[in-house]
Every structure is written in C-alpha cells, then in structure tokens.
C-alpha cells in the first residue's frame, strides 16, 4: 500500500465497502459511514469491524507522520508506526 506523501485525513473501507472509517491526520476518529448491508451484523461484530478499520486508519495516519519526522530528522519515532507496520496490518485485514 502506498502511503500519502504528506499528513492528511485518512479513510479506510471494509473489503465490501459497507463500512468506511475516517481519521484526522493525527489518527483521531472523524466518523463512520455504514451501508445497509451491515444491518445483518450483530452489534459486537459490527463494533469489532469498526475498531479494526479505525486501528488501521490510525496506523496509516501516524505512519505518515513518522515518515515526515524521519525525513526531517533522520530518526524514526519508536512510539509511532512505520510503513512496514501498515503493510503488516494490511496483510492481516479480513474485514
């Protein structure tokens, strides 16, 4: 997955597009959009899917911040994810 060049809000959708989660460029949640297809999901399942997508979107946003920090200083912030973390999460996504 190619990360944005500069920090910006991020939206991540489920594989079928029925759930879209947005975060700010700092990884704070901005909203969730649900399509009618999710009505059949149990509350706990829906919440788990939203949380998974939120964590992925937040990881992307903070990884972009970390790349920008690395460009400016030559150092990675250990507490923030890197592009590799984004690739690992993307490979694990099943929602």
C-alpha positions in Angstrom: 0.0 0.0 0.0 1.3 3.4 -0.9 1.1 6.0 1.9 0.2 9.6 1.3 3.2 11.9 0.8 2.1 14.3 3.5 -0.1 14.1 6.6 -3.8 14.2 5.7 -7.1 12.7 6.8 -7.4 9.0 6.0 -10.5 6.9 5.2 -10.4 3.2 5.2 -13.2 0.9 3.9 -14.0 -2.7 4.5 -13.4 -5.1 1.7 -17.0 -4.9 0.6 -17.2 -1.2 1.1 -20.1 -1.4 3.6 -18.1 0.2 6.4 -15.9 3.3 6.0 -14.0 4.8 8.9 -12.3 8.2 8.8 -9.5 9.7 11.0 -7.7 13.0 11.1 -4.1 13.4 10.0 -3.2 12.7 13.7 -5.3 9.5 13.8 -8.3 10.9 15.7 -11.6 9.5 14.6 -13.8 11.7 12.4 -16.7 9.4 11.6 -18.0 6.1 10.4 -20.2 5.5 7.4 -22.4 2.4 7.3 -24.2 0.9 4.3 -27.5 -1.0 4.6 -25.6 -4.3 4.2 -24.3 -4.1 7.8 -27.8 -4.4 9.3 -27.4 -8.2 9.5 -24.3 -8.0 11.7 -24.6 -8.4 15.4 -23.6 -5.4 17.5 -20.4 -6.9 18.8 -19.3 -8.0 15.3 -20.0 -4.5 13.8 -18.1 -2.9 16.7 -15.2 -5.2 16.1 -15.0 -4.4 12.4 -15.2 -0.7 13.0 -12.5 -0.9 15.6 -10.3 -2.9 13.3 -10.7 -0.4 10.5 -10.1 2.5 12.9 -6.8 1.0 14.1 -5.7 0.5 10.5 -6.6 4.1 9.6 -4.9 5.5 12.7 -1.8 3.4 11.9 -1.7 4.8 8.4 -2.1 8.4 9.6 0.7 8.0 12.3 3.0 6.2 9.9 2.8 9.1 7.5 3.7 11.4 10.4 6.6 9.2 11.3 7.9 9.2 7.7 7.7 13.0 7.7 9.6 13.1 11.0 12.2 10.7 9.6 12.7 12.9 6.5 13.2 16.0 8.8 15.4 14.4 11.5 16.8 11.1 10.1 15.3 9.2 13.1 12.1 7.1 13.5 9.9 7.7 16.5 9.6 4.3 18.1 6.2 5.0 19.6 4.7 5.7 16.1 4.2 3.1 13.4 6.3 2.8 10.3 5.2 2.0 6.7 6.2 -1.6 7.5 3.6 -1.7 10.3 1.0 -0.5 7.8 1.9 -3.3 5.3 1.7 -5.9 8.1 -1.7 -4.7 9.2 -3.0 -4.6 5.6 -2.0 -8.2 5.1 -3.9 -9.2 8.2 -7.1 -7.4 7.5 -10.1 -9.6 6.9 -13.0 -7.2 7.3 
